[in-house]
Structures are given as C-alpha cells and as structure tokens.
Amino acid sequence: MEILGLDIGGTGIKGGMVNLKSGEMVSERFRLNTPKPSLPKAVAETAAKIIEHFDYQGIVGCGFPAIVKNGTAHSAANIHSSWIGTHAEELISKESGCQIFACNDADVAGLAEMRFGAGKGKSGSVLLITIGTGLGSALFTDGKMV
C-alpha cells in the first residue's frame, strides 16, 4: 500500500509517495515554496497543489513544524504565528479534499527511523535531530517515543 506524505517546512512544502511496508519513497519528491507570509490558508492551498500534482485521493500523512495535538497546532516554528490554535488537519483537508493526519515533523521522522531506519531494533535511547529551516528532535527509549 502507498500513501502520500507531505512535509510542511519553513521554506518549502514537499510531497512524495511512500510504500507503507518498506518505508521507501516510490515517487520523485515534488516541492513548492512555502508562501510568505506562511498564513494557514495560503499554506493549505499550497499543500493542496502538491496533493493535486500526484492526482492522489486518500489519507495523507503530514509532517508539520509545530507541536500538534489532535490535529491542532499549538506552536509555530518557522511558520506564521496565526497557526497557533488552527486545526491543521481540518484546514488542509478542506482545501485538498483528502483526509489529513498531521503530526510534528520531527516526531514522524523519528517514528519512521525507528520502524525502517537506523533506529530499527535498537534498545536504550535513540535521538533523532532534524535540520532544515529550523531544528527538531525526537527522543526514543527502548523503542518508545518520550
């Protein structure tokens, strides 16, 4: 099974198809610039353009540069502060017509590494650091996110 993954970043919004069994990308990455200012509606419209590029219908996994709880942004790292309190999943879903699952970008990168990458099968502590427009981190102890 394949799913579309989105990465919303401070300078670019990227998308690509991912094989859920292997964790490997099965398409070329497609990137558009993050709108300036990165207001919620403008970012959601850009995310929808990436989904449209792949002619995709289905659930979309979305890495988002914020603390995300139950689909709502609770911080704004390298995106406009008006994202705080915005239900990112609902907004991007409305623009794209797809069901969106949004989570902190570093957390989902860490989960992927623990399942498919360098952290697979590791016990003890594993720390993942993301470096892009900003920095992010995810910490795991005995395979569980802290």
C-alpha positions as CSV (number, residue, x, y, z in Angstrom):
1,M,0.0,0.0,0.0
2,E,1.2,3.5,-0.8
3,I,0.4,6.8,0.9
4,L,1.2,10.4,0.1
5,G,3.5,12.1,2.6
6,L,3.7,15.9,3.0
7,D,6.5,17.8,4.8
8,I,5.5,21.4,5.6
9,G,8.6,23.4,6.2
10,G,9.6,27.0,6.7
11,T,10.9,27.4,3.1
12,G,9.4,24.5,1.2
13,I,6.4,22.2,1.2
14,K,7.4,18.8,-0.2
15,G,5.4,15.7,-1.1
16,G,6.1,12.1,-2.3
17,M,4.5,8.7,-2.4
18,V,5.7,6.2,0.3
19,N,5.4,2.4,0.4
20,L,4.0,1.7,3.9
21,K,5.6,-1.8,4.1
22,S,9.1,-0.8,3.3
23,G,9.1,2.9,4.2
24,E,10.7,3.8,0.9
25,M,9.7,6.6,-1.4
26,V,8.3,5.3,-4.6
27,S,8.0,8.6,-6.5
28,E,10.1,11.6,-7.1
29,R,9.7,14.3,-4.5
30,F,7.7,17.4,-5.6
31,R,8.4,20.7,-3.9
32,L,6.8,24.1,-3.9
33,N,7.9,27.2,-1.9
34,T,6.2,27.9,1.4
35,P,4.1,31.0,0.9
36,K,5.4,34.2,2.5
37,P,3.8,35.0,4.9
38,S,3.0,31.4,5.8
39,L,-0.6,32.1,6.8
40,P,-2.8,29.0,7.3
41,K,-5.0,29.3,4.2
42,A,-2.0,30.0,1.9
43,V,-0.1,27.0,3.2
44,A,-3.1,24.8,3.0
45,E,-3.7,25.9,-0.6
46,T,0.0,25.1,-1.5
47,A,-0.3,21.6,0.2
48,A,-3.4,21.0,-1.9
49,K,-1.5,21.8,-5.0
50,I,1.1,19.1,-4.1
51,I,-1.7,16.6,-3.5
52,E,-3.2,17.6,-6.8
53,H,0.2,17.1,-8.5
54,F,0.1,13.4,-7.5
55,D,-3.6,13.1,-8.5
56,Y,-4.0,11.5,-5.1
57,Q,-7.1,10.6,-3.2
58,G,-6.8,9.0,0.2
59,I,-5.2,9.6,3.6
60,V,-2.2,12.0,3.6
61,G,0.4,11.9,6.3
62,C,1.6,15.4,7.1
63,G,4.8,16.4,9.0
64,F,4.2,19.8,10.4
65,P,6.7,22.3,12.1
66,A,4.7,22.7,15.3
67,I,3.5,20.9,18.4
68,V,0.4,19.2,17.1
69,K,-2.2,17.7,19.4
70,N,-5.4,16.1,17.9
71,G,-4.7,17.9,14.6
72,T,-4.4,21.4,16.1
73,A,-1.1,23.4,16.0
74,H,0.0,24.6,19.5
75,S,3.2,26.3,18.4
76,A,4.6,28.0,15.3
77,A,8.2,27.2,14.5
78,N,9.2,28.8,11.2
79,I,5.6,29.4,10.2
80,H,3.2,32.3,10.9
81,S,2.0,32.6,14.5
82,S,-1.6,32.6,13.3
83,W,-1.2,28.8,13.0
84,I,-1.4,28.5,16.8
85,G,-4.8,27.2,17.6
86,T,-5.5,26.3,14.0
87,H,-6.8,22.8,13.3
88,A,-4.2,22.0,10.6
89,E,-5.8,18.6,9.6
90,E,-9.3,20.2,9.0
91,L,-7.9,23.2,7.1
92,I,-5.7,21.2,4.8
93,S,-8.4,18.5,4.3
94,K,-10.9,21.2,3.3
95,E,-8.5,22.6,0.7
96,S,-7.4,19.3,-0.7
97,G,-10.5,17.0,-0.4
98,C,-8.3,14.4,1.3
99,Q,-8.2,13.1,4.9
100,I,-5.1,14.6,6.6
101,F,-3.2,13.2,9.5
102,A,-0.8,15.8,10.9
103,C,1.9,15.4,13.5
104,N,5.1,17.1,14.5
105,D,7.6,16.7,11.6
106,A,10.5,15.6,13.8
107,D,8.3,13.1,15.7
108,V,7.1,11.4,12.4
109,A,10.7,11.4,11.1
110,G,11.8,9.7,14.3
111,L,9.0,7.1,14.1
112,A,10.0,6.3,10.5
113,E,13.6,5.9,11.6
114,M,12.6,3.6,14.5
115,R,10.5,1.4,12.2
116,F,12.5,1.4,9.0
117,G,15.9,3.1,9.5
118,A,18.8,3.5,11.8
119,G,16.7,3.0,15.0
120,K,15.1,-0.2,13.9
121,G,15.6,-2.9,16.6
122,K,17.7,-0.5,18.9
123,S,17.2,-0.6,22.6
124,G,18.2,2.1,25.0
125,S,18.0,5.7,23.9
126,V,17.8,7.0,20.3
127,L,17.8,10.7,19.5
128,L,16.9,12.0,16.1
129,I,17.7,15.6,15.1
130,T,16.1,17.2,12.0
131,I,18.0,20.1,10.4
132,G,16.1,22.3,7.9
133,T,14.9,25.9,8.2
134,G,14.8,25.1,11.9
135,L,15.8,22.2,14.2
136,G,13.6,19.5,15.6
137,S,14.2,16.4,17.7
138,A,12.6,13.2,18.7
139,L,13.8,11.0,21.6
140,F,13.0,7.3,22.0
141,T,13.8,5.0,24.9
142,D,13.5,1.2,24.2
143,G,11.6,2.0,21.0
144,K,9.0,4.3,22.6
145,M,8.8,8.0,22.0
146,V,9.5,10.0,25.1
